[in-house]
Amino acid sequence: MPTKAYRNIEFLTSPRARALRILAEYLEPEERFQREQVKRVVVFFGSARASSREDAERALEQARQRRAGAEELGRLEAGLKLSAYYEDARRLAQLLTAWSLELGQEPFVLCSGGGPGIMEAANRGAAEAGGRSVGLNISLPREQRPNSYITEALNLEFHYFFMRKLWFVHLACALVVFPGGFGTLDELAEVLTLIQTGRGRRIPVLIYGRSFWEEVIDLSALERWGTIDPQDLELMSWADTPAEAFAFLRGRLAPLFSPPKAT
């Protein structure tokens, strides 16, 4: 009995069926979000290499006890500094999730890239507040594995980066960008480009951790060199504490969830 094409795994994983796989990474998440009644998400971006303060302190103390070299100690001390952002992301996720639950009908859920680091912190904070959260994981040779705090029904695995990034923005009502590496820079630049060019909805883009980002990238230099317009810098806002970030996001998002006024 011949095998039907849609049951032929050899064909479905071949180069000729790439278009089918791409379409599947659009349709399957769409169906999942509709089934789980997820209509809006607040997206957290950030480093996969950040760890909790407890883990960072333990690793540094163990290295000191075994008299590790200066290079390793320097790396672990930097990791301890980065762990502050893990804890801040965790706290902000708690505040946002608790607010969403207070509003009733869960008007939004948190969404991360599904892996470790800042992504884990976002999913962890949401779980600790008693809410659900999305994880948009991607198969990579290193670093990326689904963290244990993602809501099981909202734990998705992607093969194509561009389909994963589509789902980051498709349901997003706000974006929070914590310190990160190349991936975080790529995701931030793509969202800003979509908004700048009118190809994406204007949503709040909150960059968290001014001291980190001002050391890493001078966004105002783009204006000075004339490669962006002065008003393009207004596409971003800044915060340095969970309370400050929460107040900003609540102020910007509350009108979306307020009942319409009677006329």
N, C-alpha and C positions, 0 to 999 in steps of 0.2 A: 504494500500500500504506500503510495508516494506521500511525502510529508508536505502539509500545507505550508505556504510561504510564511505565514505569521507564526508558525510553530518551528520554523527552521532556524535554530540557534546559530548555526554556522553562517547562514546568510545574514541574519539580523546583526551579527557582530562584525560583519565584513565592511570594507570601505564603501561598497555600493549602497548599503543601507544606512549610511550616515544621516541622511535627511530624516529617516524614520526615527532614529535615536534622538535627534535634535527635537523633533516634534513631540516625542514622548516626554522629554524634559520640560516641555511647556504644558502639555495636557494633563499629565499625572499630578504635578503640583497644583494646577488649577482646580482639578477635581477634588484634591485633598483639602485645599483651603475652603472650598465651597462646602464640603461635607462637614468640616470642623467649624464652619461659620466664622472664619477669620477674614475680616474685611479690611482692617488697617493694621499696620505694624510700625513700631518705633525701632529703627535699626541701630545696632551698636557695631562699629568697626573698631579694630585695634589689634595689637600684637598678639600672636599665638604664643610668644615666648615669655609673657608675663606670668608670674605665679602668685599664689596667695602670700600674704605677709608671713604666715606661719611656716609655709614650706620654704620661703626664701631665707628666713631666719635660721631654720634648721639646717639648711644646706650650707650656709655660711659658717655656722658654729661647728659643724662636723669638719669642714675644711680647715678651720683654725686649729682644731684639736689634733688633726693629723699633719699639721704644719705644711699645708699646701703652699705652692709657689706663688709669687707675687701676681703672675698673670691670672691664675685661677681665682685668687682672692679678689682681684680687681673686677673680674667678670661677675663674681657672686655678689660683690658690693653693689655693682650696677643693677643686678637683678633684684636686690633688696630695695633699691630706690624705685625701680619700675613697679615693684609689688604694690606701692601706694596707689597706683592707677588701677590695679586689679581690685583693690578694696573700694576705691571710689566708684568704679563701674558696678560693682556688686551692690553698693549702697544706693546708687542712683536707680538701678533696676528694681530694687525693693520699693523705693518711693513711687516710681512710675506705675509699677504693677498694683500696689496698694490703692493708688488713686483710680486706676482703671476699674478695679473691683468695686470701689466705692460708688463709681458712676453707674454701675449696674449694666447688664447686658454685655459686659466686657468689650467696650468700644474699640480697644486696641490691645494687641499683645506685643511683647518684646521679641525681637528677631536678631539672631547673631549668625556668624558664619559656621556655627556648630562645633568648632574645634576647641582647643585648650586656650589658656591665656585670658585675654579680655573677653573673648567669646564665651568661655566657660563662666566668667564672672557675671556676665549679663544673664545667662540662663540660670545660674545659681541664685542670683538675687531675686529673679522672678519666682523661682520655686520656693524660696524661703518666705516670700510674701504670700504664698498660696495660690499663685496664678500659673497660667500656661505660658509657654514660650516656644518659638520656632528656632530650629537649627538648620541652616542651609550648608550642609557639609559638602566637601569636594574631595575626591580621591587623589591624594598626592603621595609621592614616595616617602616623605618625611613630614613631621610636625602635625599633620592634620588627621585627627581621629575624632569621632563624635564624643562630646563630653556627656557625662551621666545625668545632667540636669535638664536636658531638653525634654519637652513633653513628647512621649513616644509617638503619638499620632501625627506630630508635627516635625518629626526628625527625617529630613530629606537628604538624599545623597545624589550629587551631581557628577557628571563626567566633564561637561563643557563649562569652562569659565564664563563664557558670555551668557549662557542660559542661567547660570547661578546669579550673575550680576543683574540680569533682567528681573529676577524675582526679588532681589534686594530692593529695587526701586518701584516695582509695579504696584505694591500695596503700601508703600512707605508714606507715612504722614509726617515723619521727622527722622533726622539722621544725627547720631552722636558719634564723633570721631575721636577716639582715644589714641594715645601714642602708639605707633606701629611702624612697620617697615615698608618694603616695596609694595606689598599687597594693599596695605591701608592707603598709601599714597595713590595707587592706581584707582582704588574704589572712590576715594575722595575726588580725584580729578575727573573721573567719569561723571559723577553726579553733578558736580559744578558745571561741567561742560553741557550736560543735558539741560540744566536750568538756564544757563547763560544763553544758549542758542534757542530756547523756547521749545525744545523737543521733550522736555520733562516738566512736570508740575512744579511750581514754586513751593518748596517745603522748607521748614527750618533746618538749617545745617549748623550744628553746634560743634565747634572744635574745642576739645577739652584738654587743658594742660598747656597754658600759654608758654611757660618756660621751656617745655620740651619743643613745641612747634616753632617758636621763634629762633631756637638754636638750629633746628633742622632745615627750615625753609623760610625764606623771606618773601612772603606773598606780596608785600607792598612794593617790592622791587619790580614786579610785573607791571604795576601801574607806572612806576618811574621810567621804565624803559618803553612804555607805550604799547605793551603787548596785550593789556586788558584796559577796559575803561574804568575810571574811578568808581563808578557805581557797582562794578562787579565785586569789589571788596565787601559790599553790603550784602552779598549773598551768604556770607558767613557771620556767625556770632561766636562769642568766646565765653568760657566758664572755667573756673579753677576749683570749685567745690561742688559736691553733690547737691547741696542746698541751693546754690546759685543756679546750677544746671536745671534742677527740678523747677524752680520758680520760673525760669525762662520758658521751659517747655510747657509747663502748665498754662502759662499766660498765652502762649501761641496756639496751643491745641484746644483749650477749653471752648472757644467758639464753635469748633467742629462738633462738639458733643452736647451743646446746649439745645434744649427744645426750642422750636420756633416760637416767636412771640405771637400772641393772639392779635388779630387785626379787627 
